[in-house]
């Protein structure tokens, strides 16, 4: 694993590398099969247009989000792409045994050598009751507090380097580190680079102290973005992975030829989020349903606040918003997630964003 596995090269006129975060959203009237087919289409578009990486995020018990099994989806996407980096944004480590994650991502690395990222979070990716079912405990917070120890154990499995005398010394995650050969003929272990994900300061500080790349969830925790990135940079210690900080931020953005259409789409996405936050998760509603829906004053306040952090409009407006966000945060990479009712709208949004940045065409 080298810094080259982490750092991308900006394409076209983009100031930093652009990437894709896929929530595999399912719209009303559609199925998970439809959503997964859309993911294949978007990943292939992203690869052909020079986006740097494509991540999927672990969620549970959400009918409108078909990404409960990132490793399975990534294996599927690896079979349909050739060059783009694929990864988890992220796997919620406290939901899993570290050995299982090491085995899954070792398998992915064997399938797509040099293209796999392992992004890790400590949140459950769901509600408390589902987290308890996943973690087999009534106190999920206790499990989350053990995240640093789980991370250390996972890293040992990935590197296959438990010290002598450790109870796991003779346990190996198979497939293990791939033996990569340098131009000089020297073989060295290669495994997926580990990223830490977060929406607050905990993972920012931990990523800095460990010298790991950091991805911040600006798309749902915008008020914490700059404080978390500042904390990451202030606490960063150079490591074998990185000599200096590398921070990616996830940002919600939707481009359409018509500004009004973009507003219609993000209104529907906001209604979907209102239902999720109020314990009524469902499929992403149509723009027509959202237009007919009468928001209560409290719901309207939430929708306005939520959409204020969604960069949406015409391609030029979206580009201006992304450029401004990058300048304000100093992010080294922007990972764009497009939430809309249909896959066609999401696919077109990424295409328009690629066009406005003059990203290459295959």
N, C-alpha and C positions, 0 to 999 in steps of 0.2 A: 504494500500500500504506500503510495507516494502522494505528495501534494498535487501532482498532476491528475490524480483520480478525483480530486475535490474541485480544483480551480478550473473554471471554464474560460473560453475565449469569447468575448462579445462578438456578435455577428451583425452585419449590416451597419446601421447607424445607432444601434442600441448602446447606451453607455456602459452597461454591464450585461453579463449573460442572462438570457431569459429562459425560464423553465416552466413546467406545467405541473400543477397539483390537481389530481383527479379524485373527486369524491364519489364518482360512479353514481351520479344522482338518477333517480327513477321518477319520471313525471307521471301525473295522473293519466290513465289510459295506456300506459306503457308497462313493460315488465323489466325485471332484472336482466333478462336475456338481451333486451333492447339496449339497456344501459351498458352492458359489457361489450356489445358490438360497437357502440359509440366509442368506448375506451380504446378499442383496437384502432378505429378510424382516426381518433385524435392522436394517438401515439405515433401512427404512421405519418400523419400530417406534421406533427412536431419534429419528427426525425428528418423529414424531407425539407423542412423549412429552417433547420439549424437551431431549434431550441436545444438547450444543453442537457437537461434531464427531465424525467417523467416519473413522478412519485404518486403513490396511492396511499390513502390514510385508513387506518383501522377504526371502524365504528361498529357498534352493536345495537340490536333492537330498534333500528330506525328503518322503517319501510322505504323511505325515500333515499337511502344511502346503501348501495349494494357492495360495500367494500369491507365486509367483516373478516375476510381472509386475504390480506395483502400478498402473502407468499404465493398463493394459488393464482391470483390475478397477475402477478409479476411473471410467473412462469408462462402464462398464456401470452402476455405481451412480448416476452422474450422470443417466442416462436414466430411473432409477426413483425419483428423489427430486427435491424442488423447493427446499428451503431449507437443509438441514443442511450444514455445512462438511464437505468431503471432502479427504482428504490421505494422504500417505505417512508411515508411522511406523516405519521410514522407507525411503527409497531409499538403498542403500549406494553412495555416490558413487564410490568407487574402482573399482567394477565397471563403470563406464560412462564414456563421453566426456561432458564437461560440455555440449557442444553438443547431444547427443542428449537429455539430461535437460531442457535449456532448451526444446527443440522439443516434447517430450512434454508438459511441464507448461504450456507456452504454448498448446498445443492444448486441454488440459483447461480452462484458464482461458477460452478462447474458447467452449468447450462450456457451461461453467457459470460465468459471470462472477461474481467476488466470492465464490466458494464453495470455492476450492482452496487447500490448504496444501502446501508442499513441505518435508517433514521429511527431513533428511539424516543419515546415519551413515557412519562410516569403517570399520566392521567388515565382513567379507565376507558375513555372514549365512549361513554354511555352513562346511564343513570345509576344510582346507588344500588338498586335491587339487582340490575343486570350485572353490575360489577361484582356483587356478592356471589352470584351464580357462576361467574367466570373464575373468580379467585378462591371460591370455596371457603369464604370467611365472611362473617358479619361485620368485620372491621376493615374495609378496603384501605382506609387511611394508614393502617399499620403496615400493610403491604407496600404502599407507595413510599413510606418512610424508609424502607429497606432498599430503595432504588440504587443508591451508590454501591451497595454490596452486590446487588444483582448485576449491575453494569460491570463491576470488576470480574465477577464470575463468568459472565458472557464473553468478555474480552479474552480471558484465559482460555476458554473453549475455542474461540475463533483462532487464537494464535497457537493452540495446542502446546501450552507452555506452563502448566501447573508445576510448581517446584517439587522436588523430591520430598516425600513425607506427607504431602497433601493427600487427603482422602480421595480426591478426584484425579490423582496423578496418572492412573492407568485407564482413565475414561477418555475417549476421543470422540469428538464430533466428526462424523463421517457423512459426506465428504469434508475433508479438512482443508487447510491452506493449500492453494494451488501453487505448484512450483513454477514461477514465472522466470523466463530466461532473458537476461539483459542482452543488448547488442554485443557486449564483450564475452558472452557465453557463460556468465555467472548466474546460477540459479538462486532465487530467493523466494521465501513464502509470500504469497499474495492472497489477501482475503478482502471482503468488502469493507470499505471505510465506514467507520461509525460516526454518525452525527447525533448530537443531542438536540431535541426539540423542546420548545417551551412557550408558555404564554405569560410567564412571570419571571421573577429573578432567580428562582432556585436552579433551574437548568442552565441559565445564563452563567451563573457563578461557577457551577460545576464544570461546564464546558470550558470556561476560561482556565480554571485551575488545572484541568487535564490536557489543555492544549488541543481541543477537538473543535471541528467546525460546528457552528451553531445555527439553527433555523428557528426563527421566531414567527409565531402565528399572528401576524399583524391583522389578518382578515377577520379575526374575532376578538382581538385584544389590543386594539389600536392605541389605547391610552397608555399601555405599558411598553410600547415598542422602543422608544428612544431610551427610557430608563434601563430597560433590559439590555439593549445593545451597548449602552455606556458601561454597565456593570460587566458585561462579557469582555469588553476591550480592556477595562481597568484591571481585571483579575487574570487576564490571559498570560499563560506561561508557555514559552516555546516548547515544542515536543518533537518527537521523531516524525509526527504527522504534519505539523504546521510550524513554520517559523514565525508567523504573525497571524492575527485573528482573521477568520473568514466567516462572515455573517450573511446568511440568506434570510429573506423575509417572504412569507406567504402573503399574497395580496389578492383580494377579490376584484376582478375587473371583467367588464362585459362591453364589447364593442358591437355596434350595429350600424348599418348604412344610415338609418334614421334615428335621431336622438329620441324621439317619442317612443319608438319601439324598444330602445334600450331601457327607458324608464318603465315601460310596461313589464318587461321581463324581470327587472330587479324588484318591482313591487310584488310580483308573485313569489320571488325568492324570499322576500321579507315576511310575507304572510306565512310561508312555510316555516321560517325560523320562529315566528311568534307561536305557532302551534307546537313546535318542538319544545320551546322553552316553557310552555304552559302544560307540558305533560300529555300533549295530544299529537305525537309524531305521525306523519302520514306521507303520502306521495306529494311531490312538488306540484302545487296547483297550476292550472292554466292561467295565462294573463287575463283571460276573460273572466274567470272566477274571481281573481284578485280585484279586477276593476269593479265587479258587482258587489264585492264584500264591503260591508260598512264597518270600518275600523272604529273601535271605541277611542276616546281621547288618549287613554294610556297606551293602547296598541299603536295608534298613529304616532305617538311620541317615540315609541320603540322603533317603529319602521323608519321614521325620519333619521333617528340616531344611527340605526344599522346601515341605512343606505348612504349616509354621509361618508362612510368608510368604504363604500363600493365605488370604484372608479368606473364610470359608465358614460356612454354617449357615443358620438361618432368616433371613428378611428383616430382622428387628430386630437379630439378631446381626451381620449383614453391615453394616447401617447403623452400628452402634456401632463396628465395626472400621474402617470407612472414615472416620468422624468422628475417631476417635482418631488414625489415621494422618495425616490432614490437619492436626490440631493439632500433632502432633509434628514434622512436616516444614515446616509453613507453606506447603505447596503452593498455588498459585493455581488449580489445576485438577486433577481426578482423571480419568484415562483408564482405564476398566475393561476388562479382558480376561477373558472367561469361557471356560475350557477344559473341555470335556466331550465324551463320546463322541458324542452326538447333537445335531443342530441344535435339536431341540425343547427340550432341557434348557437350552441356551445362551439361546435366545429367551425361555424362561420366566424365567430368572434375571434378564435385563435388565428384564423386565416387573415382576417382584417388587421389584427395586431401585427402579424408577421409582415404584411404588406406595408403598413405605415412605417415600420422600422427597416424596410428594404432588406429583410432577411432573404437569404439565398433561396432559389427555387431549384428543386432537383429535376 
